[in-house]
Amino acid sequence: MKDYSIDTVDIALLDALQDDASLSWAALGQRCGVSAPTALRRVRRLQQLGLIERHTVVLRPERLAAWLGHGLTAIVEVALEHQGAEQLQAFEQRAVTERAVQQCYRVSAGPDFVLVVAVPDMAAYHALAQRLFTQAGNVRHVKAYFSVHRAKFDPRLPLPTAMVADV
């Protein structure tokens, strides 16, 4: 349960930061209709509340491909042999510590987990599969889908546009 409140300015700040977290405090404040010191104070409060997990940069893999290669992105379904809380937690912990695992979801109705994995090549995927799916045990079934084209990637969380428009 939340023990804090946020208003339309906070929502506008969060939305603007999702667009461009490199904005100066002045530019962020201007975009959201507040002063630079107010923007700074509010963003720090939003961070303290845990609403902002981290600031990061979104890379364009197709632009980096000339230097790094195209790599492989796989969406992987994983079903465990035993689904007790301890076994689910153990697999999840192994998955989230793997650098190649970009996203890890526990899901219902179907597999136990869905992972989004990015690796340099098939050999790297095979090594990951050995570590994560074979060596540790308790994995009953793995089904991997390899991406041939990424049409959209947007890490933004949809925020109520009516609240953002009010600012």
C-alpha positions as CSV (number, residue, x, y, z in Angstrom):
1,M,0.0,0.0,0.0
2,K,1.3,3.4,-0.9
3,D,2.0,5.9,1.9
4,Y,2.6,8.9,-0.3
5,S,0.9,11.0,-2.9
6,I,1.9,12.2,-6.3
7,D,0.3,14.9,-8.3
8,T,0.1,16.0,-12.0
9,V,3.5,17.8,-11.7
10,D,5.1,14.5,-10.5
11,I,3.5,12.6,-13.3
12,A,4.7,15.2,-15.8
13,L,8.2,15.0,-14.4
14,L,8.2,11.2,-14.6
15,D,6.8,11.3,-18.2
16,A,9.5,13.8,-19.3
17,L,12.3,11.8,-17.7
18,Q,11.1,8.7,-19.5
19,D,11.5,10.7,-22.8
20,D,14.9,12.1,-21.9
21,A,16.6,11.6,-18.6
22,S,19.5,13.9,-19.7
23,L,17.4,17.1,-19.6
24,S,18.9,19.8,-17.4
25,W,16.9,20.7,-14.3
26,A,16.0,24.0,-16.0
27,A,14.8,22.3,-19.2
28,L,12.9,19.7,-17.2
29,G,11.3,22.3,-15.1
30,Q,10.3,24.4,-18.1
31,R,8.8,21.4,-19.8
32,C,6.7,20.6,-16.7
33,G,5.8,24.1,-15.7
34,V,7.9,24.4,-12.6
35,S,11.2,26.0,-11.6
36,A,14.6,24.2,-11.9
37,P,14.9,23.9,-8.1
38,T,11.4,22.5,-7.8
39,A,12.1,20.0,-10.5
40,L,15.3,18.9,-8.7
41,R,13.5,18.7,-5.3
42,R,10.6,16.7,-6.7
43,V,12.7,14.3,-8.7
44,R,14.9,13.6,-5.7
45,R,11.6,12.9,-3.7
46,L,10.4,10.6,-6.5
47,Q,13.7,8.7,-6.3
48,Q,13.5,8.4,-2.5
49,L,10.0,7.1,-2.8
50,G,11.4,4.4,-5.1
51,L,9.3,5.4,-8.1
52,I,12.4,6.0,-10.2
53,E,14.5,2.8,-10.3
54,R,17.5,4.2,-12.2
55,H,18.6,6.4,-15.0
56,T,19.8,4.6,-18.0
57,V,20.6,4.9,-21.8
58,V,18.7,3.0,-24.4
59,L,21.1,1.9,-27.1
60,R,20.2,1.2,-30.8
61,P,21.4,-2.3,-31.6
62,E,21.1,-1.8,-35.3
63,R,23.4,1.2,-35.2
64,L,26.0,-0.7,-33.0
65,A,25.8,-3.8,-35.3
66,A,28.7,-2.5,-37.5
67,W,31.0,-2.7,-34.4
68,L,29.5,-5.4,-32.3
69,G,27.7,-7.6,-34.8
70,H,23.9,-8.1,-34.9
71,G,23.8,-10.5,-32.0
72,L,20.7,-12.6,-31.1
73,T,17.7,-11.8,-29.2
74,A,15.6,-14.7,-27.9
75,I,12.3,-14.8,-26.1
76,V,12.6,-18.0,-24.0
77,E,9.8,-19.9,-22.2
78,V,11.0,-21.9,-19.3
79,A,8.9,-24.6,-17.4
80,L,10.3,-26.0,-14.2
81,E,9.9,-29.6,-13.0
82,H,8.9,-28.4,-9.5
83,Q,7.1,-25.1,-8.9
84,G,7.4,-24.6,-5.2
85,A,8.2,-21.2,-3.9
86,E,11.8,-22.1,-3.2
87,Q,12.4,-23.6,-6.7
88,L,10.8,-20.6,-8.4
89,Q,12.9,-18.2,-6.4
90,A,16.1,-20.2,-7.0
91,F,15.6,-20.2,-10.8
92,E,14.6,-16.5,-10.8
93,Q,17.7,-15.7,-8.8
94,R,19.9,-17.6,-11.3
95,A,18.2,-15.9,-14.3
96,V,18.5,-12.3,-13.0
97,T,22.2,-12.7,-12.3
98,E,22.9,-13.6,-15.9
99,R,24.0,-10.5,-17.7
100,A,22.5,-11.7,-21.0
101,V,19.0,-11.9,-19.4
102,Q,17.5,-8.5,-20.1
103,Q,14.0,-9.3,-18.8
104,C,12.7,-12.0,-16.5
105,Y,9.0,-12.6,-15.9
106,R,7.2,-15.2,-13.8
107,V,4.0,-16.0,-15.7
108,S,0.9,-18.0,-15.2
109,A,-1.0,-20.3,-17.5
110,G,1.8,-21.9,-19.5
111,P,5.5,-21.8,-18.8
112,D,6.7,-20.6,-15.4
113,F,9.1,-18.0,-16.8
114,V,9.5,-15.9,-19.9
115,L,13.0,-14.4,-20.4
116,V,14.2,-11.9,-23.0
117,V,17.8,-12.7,-23.7
118,A,20.4,-10.8,-25.7
119,V,23.6,-12.6,-26.7
120,P,26.4,-12.0,-29.3
121,D,25.8,-15.3,-31.2
122,M,24.4,-18.8,-31.1
123,A,27.5,-20.1,-29.3
124,A,26.9,-17.6,-26.5
125,Y,23.2,-18.7,-26.4
126,H,24.2,-22.3,-26.1
127,A,26.6,-21.5,-23.3
128,L,23.9,-19.5,-21.5
129,A,21.4,-22.4,-22.0
130,Q,23.9,-24.8,-20.5
131,R,24.4,-22.7,-17.4
132,L,20.9,-21.6,-16.9
133,F,18.7,-24.5,-18.2
134,T,20.8,-27.6,-18.0
135,Q,23.5,-27.5,-15.2
136,A,21.2,-26.2,-12.4
137,G,18.5,-28.8,-12.8
138,N,14.8,-28.5,-12.2
139,V,14.2,-27.2,-15.7
140,R,11.6,-29.4,-17.5
141,H,11.1,-27.6,-20.8
142,V,12.6,-24.7,-22.7
143,K,11.3,-23.1,-25.8
144,A,13.2,-20.3,-27.5
145,Y,12.0,-17.9,-30.2
146,F,14.8,-16.0,-32.0
147,S,14.0,-12.6,-33.1
148,V,14.5,-11.8,-36.8
149,H,13.4,-8.2,-36.6
150,R,12.6,-5.8,-33.8
151,A,9.7,-3.6,-34.8
152,K,9.4,-1.7,-31.5
153,F,11.1,-1.4,-28.2
154,D,9.9,1.1,-25.7
155,P,10.8,0.8,-22.0
156,R,8.4,3.6,-21.1
157,L,5.7,3.0,-18.6
158,P,2.4,4.4,-19.9
159,L,1.3,7.2,-17.6
160,P,-2.2,8.8,-17.5
161,T,-2.0,11.3,-20.4
162,A,-4.9,13.4,-18.9
163,M,-2.7,14.0,-15.9
164,V,0.3,15.0,-18.0
165,A,-1.8,17.2,-20.3
166,D,-3.0,19.2,-17.2
167,V,0.5,20.5,-16.5
